[in-house]
Amino acid sequence: MTFFNKEADSYDEWYETKFGNFIDTVETNLAFKLFKPEKGMKILDIGCGTGNFSIKLAQKGCKVVGIDISQEMLKKARQKAKKKDLDIEFYEMDVYDLDFQDETFDAIFSMAAFEFIKEPLKALDEIFRVAKDNAQVLIGTINKDSKWGDLYLSEEFQKNTVFRYADFKTLDDLKQLKSDKVVNSGECLFVPPNANEEDITMENEIKLSKNERGGFICVLWKK
């Protein structure tokens, strides 16, 4: 999937926009509300992209290994980690074929990557294989059943963006995977994609959470 290589140079620019920064904030808040990293944990970050969450986990004192299928994304991730003087290992690797021994990681983390996973159960089986007993496994992805899902499934996005390669999931879709191991879940990004700039606020996010579906979902499993 070399199409991700073309996105690498401009990917981080999105975080500098008001909406991009807001989205990163609410997704990060949700992820760490569910997922509890501890200093010294060895964590695998799947679909790490340019290293956004690998860096956040390393800054919490975790030993992080980030994997992605895009060489260019990984190149950016290594550059960013080096600038922050963080010792993070990055490898080009496919989630369906993880080059690690059984029960290698204390926890496994994946944010904004599972929308591109066509065989989620196969991926989760491989994730559980390399996770230690009682390890946390957190997956966050775009919610198909939301206004954000509608946007990414629109004709324009399906024609002109990488989301034409996506396979979006609902919260129920995720929770049905290894349902006996699911321990928690949540939603965020209730502010819709067509919101005016002045409406991109945490106050509005909280208000809309009462009757809107979140555009981003997270599920936490425990092996």
Summary of the structure (lengths in Angstrom):
residues: 223
radius of gyration: 16.6
end to end distance: 29.6
largest distance: 49.1
contacts: 731
relative contact order: 0.16
helix: 45%
strand: 23%
